[in-house]
Amino acid sequence: MASVQLENHHLSPPGGSDSATASASAPPPPGAAVVAAASPGYRLSTLIEFLLHRAYSELLTLTDLLPRKSDVERKLEIVQFASRTRQLFVRLLALVKWANDASKVEKCAMISSFLDQQAILFVDTADRLASLARDALVHARLPNFAIPYAVDVLTTGSYPRLPTCIRDKIIPPDPITKTEKQATLHQLNQILRHRLVTTDLPPQLANLTVANGRVKFRVEGEFEATLTVMGDDPEVPWRLLKLEILVEDKETGDGRPLVHSMQLDFIHQLVQSRLFAAEKPLQDMYNCLHCFCLSLQLEVLHSQTLMLIRERWGNLVQVERYHAGKCLSLFVWNEQVLGRKTGTASVHRVTITIDENDVSKPLQIFRDPPLPASDPHLVGRAVKIDHLSIEKLLIDSVHARAHQKLQELKAIPRSFNANEN
């Protein structure tokens, strides 16, 4: 029997070198490496040598054991040995015959292994696709195709379905005509007049003007406020559009505004909050602005007094006390300076204060001793402070008192003449 051996870990039959060379030169099919690694081959001579060594060792063992046994037992042992040895060599013969067709079996094994690998890949791909569909592609959905919009664009060449909100944000609306504007302002003027008639209006705000959809309140020497409303509902609050402070310091202010723009903005916001929250919004607006203007007027008079003392009047005028936003008290009249030398002169005091009982009143002026009532015209000028000049106020007071003194001097000669007659 020709020997069968494994070349390059593959069984090759005898005389099959050409086929072995051809199979070696051909590229191995897919899965060949897996099969070769899983079932390494052995040389046929090695197998025959193993079988011969086993048969020889068993035969030596029988030669040692058979002499001690009976004739029947020896025969049985010999038969069993022959049967076992024959079985081994029959198997070897079957293996040698199988080796002639080993290439076909090997190809089948490689194909089977390749198919198993492909089945594993298919199962793994299906598992991965199922996991992707359950986890990652739940929210990854395409929207409905814009078929109607495409039809409009392709057929008409335009896109009439654009939302109007986009057009309104990009394209400004058409301006209203002059006639519509005049009609709207006229209607708004009527709404304002109706609101003023039905509102509890302070008497100090009687000087008002309604025009161009606005109402303008002007309090001379204090402020001017422009208001409007944003609808015809009586519950719609007033809206303050413009606020102007009319308090001026013509002597020391140099024509500059007395209120800073940031302060004016704060007052604007404060008044607007009062208009939103108050039950009587216009009354509350007037009280707020009137109190501020009185405090500002008092501050202006105090600044004028300090400048008057420093530049012209000197010790003839002295500030007794000044409480911001409350009162200003002065010592005036030249008799006070003379009194420091003689100790006989009276003290004249002028007090300018804000009436705490009725804040709607203007600044109140009190004199000690009070002015004589000899000339009502001079007294009337001396008790008014609408000109907002402390020097003019003191000069009017001096004129009133001087007129009283002259009347007293005039009465002296008349009394002498009466006595002589």
Beta strands, then each sheet from edge to edge (+ up, - down):
strand 1: 5-7
strand 2: 10-12
strand 3: 208-211
strand 4: 214-219
strand 5: 223-229
strand 6: 238-245
strand 7: 318-323
strand 8: 327-332
strand 9: 348-353
strand 10: 364-368
sheet 1: 1+ 2-
sheet 2: 3+ 4- 5+ 6-
sheet 3: 7+ 8- 9+ 10-
end
